Amino acid sequence: MHQVKKIQCPNCGSTSVFKKDNTHYKCNYCQSDFVVDKEPEDKEVPHEYYNEIIIIEKIQKQSKSKLFYIIGISLLLLSSSLIILFFVKNKNKFNALSNFINRTWKDNGTVIFFSSCVNDHKPYVVSVVNYQSQKLDSTWYELNVIDPNSKKIIKTLNLISGNWKELNTNNNIKFFSQGKYFVFIVEDSVFNVYEIPELLLKYSRKNLLETFPELKNQIFNTDYDYDKKIFIITNATDKKYFLDLTNGKLFTEKEYTKKYYEIQEVNEKKSRIYFTYGDNPFLVRAIITRKALHNNHIVDISDTNEFKNPTTLNFYGIKSIQLASNKIFYRYRFCDYYKDGVLFVYKENITPDGKIFISYADNKGNIKWQINDTILQKYLNISDQISFFTHELSDNKLILHINSFPLIVYCINVDEGKREWFLYSTMSFAR
């Protein structure tokens, strides 16, 4: 800011002076007249212009402030526009990060099926979510294929949608999975079979009728046997057929019974691990000469005293038998044979809080490894899930499907005896 030069009287030093012209002044105190030389180029501002300069400078400051304010607002608007544009261009990517869980909350979605499929030695988790609009006037079922390692949804398919009341009241909707296939059934006779993970349509009512003329263009009812892992088809005359999804073969009821139920003569020379009959069995090593395929992990003997009776042994088709250990496996669940041993789940004792183990016993009945963790302990004890879980063995992966709340898929590396991963149905999965 320019400074105003003070004019002093040379006689008395007073600054109260009167300006006559550019160089002549009169002192108001001593009445002396005096002369002041003319101001140079960078002259000081006369006193009477001081207020005007201050006002101008204030205006300039305000103008600069307004300019900076306008520039700031402009930059903010520009950056906001760029951010909005970026999100619009990448909308699908950003929505995917929380879409599964957000939709479940927003649209009242419920996970009603949570299981696994295995294709080309790689396991996947399949999830079906039932969504309902907020007004409850419509509903739809969405199938998601999840990579359990990355916890990402890699494929999605809308299975069916429609009026909420009609779809949920008048239709019997069922789901199941086997191997690399997921099966969706509506109204008992309408179904689609999809191959995981690409969700390719493998079988449907239409192409089954075209492929198998013995169905006589009629499918009245369909179902699935989890224990036998077979797709059951009934035509209008109540004649049953059994479709093996793994090889696409259709069996008549007679063929199926012979293959899966009839006792068959076998010529085994090597001993194998079996459970004795009953809920709380022993492990035994035995060579048998005949067996029923639907329970080929059991020998009908329930009391070790029967080992001493050759007539009894011969009756059960047992060539030789030996007790592997004195340990009792309470509430056991047979899973599968692996290599020369057996995979199974059991309780340490019959108390409600008894420890639950997933175990592997070799061909001599020796326990090679056991897994007990909080997940198994908690959820296999809920509603007696140790009796109702389902499972699948693929290569060296044993996968348990625990039907608790939340639903759980639990995978074990059988070679190492270690849990590889597990997923809850209530988890959020990115897309």
C-alpha positions as CSV (number, residue, x, y, z in Angstrom):
1,M,0.0,0.0,0.0
2,H,1.3,3.5,-0.8
3,Q,2.3,5.6,2.2
4,V,1.2,9.3,2.7
5,K,4.1,11.6,3.4
6,K,3.7,13.9,6.5
7,I,4.3,17.6,5.8
8,Q,5.8,19.4,8.8
9,C,6.2,23.2,9.5
10,P,9.9,24.1,9.4
11,N,9.3,26.7,12.1
12,C,7.4,24.8,14.8
13,G,7.3,21.2,13.6
14,S,3.5,21.0,13.5
15,T,2.0,18.7,11.0
16,S,-1.3,20.6,10.9
17,V,-0.7,22.5,7.6
18,F,-2.9,23.9,4.9
19,K,-1.9,23.3,1.2
20,K,-2.1,26.4,-0.9
21,D,-0.8,24.8,-4.1
22,N,1.6,22.1,-5.2
23,T,4.6,23.7,-3.3
24,H,3.2,26.3,-0.9
25,Y,1.8,25.5,2.6
26,K,0.7,27.5,5.6
27,C,1.1,26.3,9.2
28,N,-2.2,26.3,11.1
29,Y,-0.4,26.5,14.4
30,C,2.2,29.3,14.0
31,Q,0.7,30.8,10.8
32,S,4.1,30.6,9.0
33,D,4.2,30.2,5.2
34,F,6.8,27.8,3.7
35,V,7.6,26.0,0.5
36,V,8.0,22.3,-0.2
37,D,9.9,21.0,-3.2
38,K,8.0,19.2,-6.0
39,E,7.6,15.4,-5.3
40,P,9.7,13.0,-7.5
41,E,8.4,10.3,-9.9
42,D,7.6,7.9,-7.1
43,K,5.8,10.6,-5.3
44,E,3.9,10.0,-2.2
45,V,0.2,10.1,-2.4
46,P,-1.4,13.4,-1.2
47,H,-3.4,13.2,2.0
48,E,-6.7,14.0,0.3
49,Y,-6.4,10.8,-1.9
50,Y,-5.6,8.4,0.9
51,N,-9.2,7.2,1.5
52,E,-9.7,6.6,-2.2
53,I,-6.6,4.4,-2.4
54,I,-7.7,2.4,0.6
55,I,-11.1,1.8,-1.0
56,I,-9.4,0.8,-4.3
57,E,-7.1,-1.6,-2.6
58,K,-10.0,-3.2,-0.7
59,I,-11.8,-3.6,-4.0
60,Q,-8.7,-5.2,-5.5
61,K,-8.4,-7.6,-2.6
62,Q,-12.1,-8.6,-2.8
63,S,-11.7,-9.1,-6.6
64,K,-8.7,-11.4,-6.0
65,S,-10.6,-13.3,-3.3
66,K,-13.6,-13.7,-5.6
67,L,-11.3,-14.9,-8.4
68,F,-9.7,-17.5,-6.2
69,Y,-13.1,-18.6,-5.0
70,I,-14.4,-19.0,-8.6
71,I,-11.3,-20.9,-9.6
72,G,-11.6,-23.2,-6.6
73,I,-15.3,-23.9,-7.3
74,S,-14.5,-24.5,-10.9
75,L,-11.7,-27.0,-10.0
76,L,-14.0,-28.8,-7.6
77,L,-16.8,-29.1,-10.2
78,L,-14.3,-30.4,-12.8
79,S,-12.8,-33.0,-10.4
80,S,-16.3,-34.1,-9.4
81,S,-17.3,-34.5,-13.0
82,L,-14.2,-36.6,-13.8
83,I,-14.8,-38.9,-10.8
84,I,-18.5,-39.4,-11.8
85,L,-17.4,-40.1,-15.4
86,F,-14.8,-42.6,-14.1
87,F,-17.4,-44.5,-11.9
88,V,-19.9,-44.5,-14.8
89,K,-17.3,-46.1,-17.2
90,N,-16.4,-48.7,-14.5
91,K,-19.9,-49.1,-13.1
92,N,-19.9,-52.9,-13.5
93,K,-16.6,-53.4,-11.8
94,F,-17.4,-51.3,-8.8
95,N,-20.9,-52.7,-8.4
96,A,-19.4,-56.2,-8.5
97,L,-17.4,-55.7,-5.4
98,S,-20.4,-55.7,-3.1
99,N,-23.2,-56.6,-5.4
100,F,-23.9,-60.1,-4.0
101,I,-24.3,-59.0,-0.4
102,N,-26.0,-55.7,-1.2
103,R,-28.6,-57.4,-3.4
104,T,-29.2,-59.9,-0.6
105,W,-29.9,-57.1,1.8
106,K,-31.7,-54.7,-0.6
107,D,-34.0,-57.3,-2.3
108,N,-34.5,-59.6,0.7
109,G,-32.4,-62.3,-0.8
110,T,-31.9,-65.7,1.0
111,V,-29.3,-68.3,0.2
112,I,-31.3,-71.5,-0.1
113,F,-28.7,-73.8,-1.7
114,F,-25.0,-73.9,-1.1
115,S,-23.0,-76.9,-2.3
116,S,-20.0,-77.8,-4.5
117,C,-19.2,-79.1,-8.0
118,V,-15.9,-80.4,-9.4
119,N,-14.8,-80.1,-13.0
120,D,-11.4,-81.0,-14.4
121,H,-10.1,-81.6,-10.9
122,K,-11.0,-78.1,-9.8
123,P,-13.7,-77.5,-7.1
124,Y,-16.3,-74.8,-7.3
125,V,-19.1,-73.7,-4.9
126,V,-22.6,-73.2,-6.3
127,S,-25.0,-70.9,-4.5
128,V,-28.7,-70.3,-5.3
129,V,-30.2,-67.0,-3.9
130,N,-33.9,-66.3,-3.8
131,Y,-34.6,-62.6,-4.2
132,Q,-37.9,-60.9,-3.5
133,S,-38.8,-57.3,-4.5
134,Q,-39.4,-54.9,-1.7
135,K,-43.1,-54.9,-2.5
136,L,-43.1,-58.7,-2.5
137,D,-44.8,-58.7,-5.9
138,S,-42.1,-60.6,-7.7
139,T,-39.3,-63.1,-7.0
140,W,-36.4,-64.7,-8.8
141,Y,-33.8,-67.4,-8.3
142,E,-30.2,-66.6,-9.1
143,L,-27.4,-69.3,-9.5
144,N,-23.8,-68.2,-8.7
145,V,-20.7,-70.1,-9.4
146,I,-17.9,-69.2,-6.9
147,D,-14.2,-69.8,-7.0
148,P,-13.5,-70.8,-3.4
149,N,-9.9,-69.7,-3.5
150,S,-10.4,-66.2,-4.7
151,K,-13.9,-66.0,-3.2
152,K,-15.2,-64.4,-6.4
153,I,-18.4,-65.1,-8.3
154,I,-17.3,-66.1,-11.8
155,K,-20.6,-67.0,-13.4
156,T,-24.2,-66.0,-12.7
157,L,-27.5,-67.2,-14.2
158,N,-31.1,-66.2,-13.5
159,L,-32.8,-69.6,-13.2
160,I,-36.4,-68.5,-13.0
161,S,-38.5,-65.4,-12.1
162,G,-42.1,-64.5,-11.8
163,N,-45.0,-63.6,-9.5
164,W,-43.9,-64.2,-5.9
165,K,-47.1,-65.9,-4.7
166,E,-47.5,-68.1,-7.7
167,L,-43.8,-69.1,-7.9
168,N,-43.3,-69.9,-4.2
169,T,-46.7,-71.4,-3.5
170,N,-47.6,-73.5,-6.5
171,N,-44.2,-74.8,-7.6
172,N,-42.0,-77.5,-6.0
173,I,-38.5,-76.1,-6.7
174,K,-35.5,-78.3,-6.0
175,F,-31.8,-78.1,-6.5
176,F,-28.9,-80.5,-6.3
177,S,-25.3,-81.0,-7.6
178,Q,-23.3,-84.0,-8.6
179,G,-19.8,-84.0,-10.0
180,K,-19.6,-81.2,-12.5
181,Y,-23.4,-80.8,-12.8
182,F,-26.0,-78.6,-11.2
183,V,-29.6,-79.6,-11.5
184,F,-32.6,-77.3,-11.2
185,I,-36.1,-78.9,-11.0
186,V,-39.5,-77.0,-11.1
187,E,-42.9,-78.5,-10.8
188,D,-41.4,-82.0,-10.5
189,S,-41.1,-82.6,-14.3
190,V,-39.4,-79.5,-15.7
191,F,-35.7,-79.4,-15.2
192,N,-32.4,-78.2,-16.5
193,V,-28.9,-79.7,-15.9
194,Y,-26.0,-77.2,-16.2
195,E,-22.3,-78.0,-16.5
196,I,-20.2,-76.1,-14.0
197,P,-18.4,-73.6,-14.2
198,E,-19.5,-72.3,-17.6
199,L,-23.2,-73.1,-16.9
200,L,-23.6,-74.9,-20.3
201,L,-27.0,-76.6,-20.6
202,K,-26.3,-80.3,-20.7
203,Y,-29.7,-81.9,-20.2
204,S,-33.3,-80.7,-20.2
205,R,-36.7,-82.2,-20.3
206,K,-36.8,-81.6,-24.1
207,N,-33.4,-83.1,-25.0
208,L,-33.9,-86.1,-22.7
209,L,-37.1,-87.0,-24.4
210,E,-35.4,-86.6,-27.7
211,T,-32.4,-88.7,-26.7
212,F,-34.2,-91.6,-24.9
213,P,-37.3,-92.8,-26.8
214,E,-38.0,-95.4,-24.0
215,L,-39.3,-92.5,-22.0
216,K,-42.2,-92.4,-24.6
217,N,-42.3,-88.6,-24.6
218,Q,-43.5,-88.5,-21.0
219,I,-41.8,-87.3,-17.9
220,F,-44.2,-87.1,-14.9
221,N,-41.8,-86.7,-12.0
222,T,-38.1,-86.2,-11.3
223,D,-36.0,-86.5,-8.1
224,Y,-32.5,-87.2,-6.9
225,D,-31.1,-89.8,-4.6
226,Y,-28.2,-88.2,-2.7
227,D,-26.9,-91.5,-1.4
228,K,-26.8,-93.2,-4.7
229,K,-26.1,-90.0,-6.6
230,I,-28.6,-90.8,-9.3
231,F,-31.3,-88.8,-11.1
232,I,-34.7,-90.5,-11.0
233,I,-37.2,-90.0,-13.7
234,T,-40.8,-91.3,-13.6
235,N,-43.1,-91.3,-16.7
236,A,-46.8,-91.0,-16.8
237,T,-47.3,-94.8,-16.3
238,D,-45.2,-94.7,-13.0
239,K,-42.3,-96.5,-14.7
240,K,-39.0,-95.4,-13.2
241,Y,-35.7,-94.7,-15.0
242,F,-32.4,-93.8,-13.5
243,L,-30.0,-91.3,-15.2
244,D,-26.3,-91.4,-14.3
245,L,-25.3,-87.8,-14.9
246,T,-21.6,-88.7,-15.0
247,N,-21.8,-90.8,-18.1
248,G,-25.3,-90.0,-19.5
249,K,-26.6,-93.6,-19.3
250,L,-30.2,-94.3,-18.6
251,F,-31.1,-97.4,-16.6
252,T,-34.4,-99.2,-16.2
253,E,-35.4,-100.0,-12.6
254,K,-34.4,-103.6,-13.1
255,E,-31.0,-102.6,-14.4
256,Y,-30.5,-100.1,-11.6
257,T,-31.4,-102.6,-8.9
258,K,-29.0,-105.2,-10.3
259,K,-26.2,-102.6,-10.5
260,Y,-26.6,-100.9,-7.1
261,Y,-28.5,-103.3,-4.8
262,E,-28.2,-106.9,-5.5
263,I,-25.5,-108.8,-3.6
264,Q,-22.7,-109.7,-5.9
265,E,-20.1,-112.4,-5.7
266,V,-16.6,-110.9,-5.6
267,N,-13.2,-112.6,-5.5
268,E,-11.1,-110.3,-3.3
269,K,-7.7,-111.6,-2.2
270,K,-6.6,-108.5,-0.3
271,S,-8.0,-107.4,3.1
272,R,-9.8,-104.2,3.3
273,I,-11.0,-101.9,6.1
274,Y,-14.7,-102.2,7.0
275,F,-16.9,-100.9,9.8
276,T,-18.9,-103.4,11.9
277,Y,-22.7,-103.0,11.8
278,G,-24.3,-100.4,14.0
279,D,-24.2,-96.7,15.0
280,N,-21.0,-97.2,17.1
281,P,-18.8,-99.6,15.2
282,F,-15.3,-101.0,15.3
283,L,-12.8,-101.0,12.4
284,V,-12.0,-104.4,11.1
285,R,-9.7,-105.8,8.4
286,A,-11.5,-108.4,6.3
287,I,-11.6,-110.4,3.0
288,I,-15.1,-110.9,1.8
289,T,-16.5,-113.0,-1.0
290,R,-19.7,-111.1,-1.6
291,K,-21.1,-107.7,-0.8
292,A,-24.0,-105.3,-1.4
293,L,-22.8,-102.3,-3.3
294,H,-25.0,-99.8,-1.5
295,N,-23.3,-100.5,1.9
296,N,-19.9,-101.9,0.8
297,H,-18.1,-100.3,3.8
298,I,-20.0,-102.4,6.3
299,V,-19.7,-106.0,7.5
300,D,-22.9,-107.2,9.1
301,I,-21.2,-108.5,12.2
302,S,-21.9,-106.2,15.1
303,D,-20.2,-108.2,17.9
304,T,-16.6,-109.2,17.8
305,N,-17.5,-112.5,19.5
306,E,-18.9,-113.5,16.1
307,F,-15.4,-113.6,14.7
308,K,-15.0,-117.0,16.4
309,N,-17.9,-118.6,14.6
310,P,-16.8,-119.9,11.2
311,T,-20.4,-120.7,10.2
312,T,-21.4,-117.1,10.9
313,L,-18.5,-115.7,8.9
314,N,-19.4,-117.9,6.0
315,F,-23.1,-116.7,6.2
316,Y,-21.9,-113.1,5.8
317,G,-19.6,-113.9,3.0
318,I,-16.5,-113.2,5.1
319,K,-13.4,-115.2,4.2
320,S,-11.3,-113.8,7.0
321,I,-11.7,-111.0,9.6
322,Q,-9.5,-109.3,12.2
323,L,-10.2,-106.5,14.6
324,A,-8.1,-103.4,13.7
325,S,-8.4,-101.7,17.0
326,N,-10.4,-101.6,20.2
327,K,-11.5,-98.0,19.6
328,I,-15.3,-97.4,19.2
329,F,-16.2,-94.8,16.6
330,Y,-19.4,-93.2,18.0
331,R,-22.0,-91.8,15.6
332,Y,-19.7,-92.5,12.6
333,R,-20.4,-91.4,9.1
334,F,-18.6,-93.2,6.3
335,C,-17.4,-90.8,3.5
336,D,-15.4,-92.8,1.0
337,Y,-12.5,-95.2,0.4
338,Y,-9.3,-93.4,-0.6
339,K,-6.3,-95.5,-1.8
340,D,-6.2,-98.4,0.6
341,G,-7.8,-96.6,3.5
342,V,-11.1,-95.1,4.5
343,L,-12.3,-91.6,5.2
344,F,-15.0,-91.0,7.9
345,V,-16.4,-88.7,10.5
346,Y,-17.0,-89.7,14.1
347,K,-17.5,-88.5,17.7
348,E,-15.0,-89.2,20.4
349,N,-17.9,-90.0,22.8
350,I,-21.7,-89.8,23.0
351,T,-21.9,-86.7,25.1
352,P,-23.5,-83.6,23.5
353,D,-20.1,-81.7,23.5
354,G,-18.0,-84.7,22.5
355,K,-15.3,-83.8,20.0
356,I,-16.0,-84.5,16.3
357,F,-13.2,-85.6,14.0
358,I,-12.7,-86.1,10.3
359,S,-10.3,-89.1,10.0
360,Y,-8.4,-91.2,7.6
361,A,-7.5,-94.8,8.5
362,D,-5.0,-96.8,6.4
363,N,-5.5,-100.4,5.3
364,K,-4.4,-101.7,8.6
365,G,-6.9,-99.6,10.5
366,N,-4.3,-97.2,11.9
367,I,-5.5,-93.5,12.1
368,K,-3.1,-91.6,9.9
369,W,-4.6,-88.1,10.6
370,Q,-7.5,-86.4,12.3
371,I,-9.0,-82.9,11.9
372,N,-10.9,-81.3,14.7
373,D,-11.6,-77.5,14.6
374,T,-14.2,-75.1,15.9
375,I,-16.2,-75.1,12.6
376,L,-16.7,-78.9,12.7
377,Q,-17.3,-78.9,16.4
378,K,-19.9,-76.2,16.3
379,Y,-21.8,-76.9,13.1
380,L,-21.8,-80.7,12.9
381,N,-23.3,-80.7,16.4
382,I,-26.1,-78.3,15.4
383,S,-29.4,-80.3,14.8
384,D,-27.3,-83.5,14.6
385,Q,-25.7,-82.5,11.4
386,I,-23.1,-85.3,11.8
387,S,-25.9,-87.6,10.6
388,F,-27.2,-85.4,7.7
389,F,-24.2,-83.7,6.0
390,T,-23.5,-84.7,2.4
391,H,-20.0,-85.1,0.9
392,E,-18.1,-85.6,-2.3
393,L,-14.6,-87.0,-3.0
394,S,-12.8,-85.8,-6.1
395,D,-9.2,-86.6,-6.6
396,N,-7.6,-85.8,-3.2
397,K,-10.3,-83.4,-2.1
398,L,-13.0,-84.4,0.3
399,I,-15.7,-81.7,0.4
400,L,-18.4,-81.7,3.1
401,H,-21.7,-79.9,2.7
402,I,-23.0,-79.0,6.2
403,N,-26.7,-78.0,6.2
404,S,-26.6,-75.8,9.3
405,F,-27.2,-72.1,9.4
406,P,-25.3,-70.6,7.8
407,L,-24.7,-73.3,5.2
408,I,-21.1,-74.4,4.9
409,V,-18.9,-76.0,2.3
410,Y,-15.7,-77.4,3.9
411,C,-12.8,-78.8,1.8
412,I,-10.0,-81.1,3.0
413,N,-6.7,-82.1,1.2
414,V,-6.8,-85.9,1.9
415,D,-3.1,-86.5,1.1
416,E,-2.0,-83.9,3.7
417,G,-4.8,-84.2,6.2
418,K,-5.4,-80.4,6.2
419,R,-8.3,-78.1,5.6
420,E,-7.8,-76.2,2.4
421,W,-10.7,-73.8,2.6
422,F,-14.3,-73.3,3.8
423,L,-17.1,-71.0,2.8
424,Y,-20.2,-69.7,4.6
425,S,-23.4,-69.0,2.7
426,T,-23.5,-65.6,4.5
427,M,-20.1,-64.5,3.1
428,S,-20.0,-61.6,0.6
429,F,-18.4,-62.6,-2.8
430,A,-17.0,-60.2,-5.3
431,R,-17.8,-60.6,-9.0
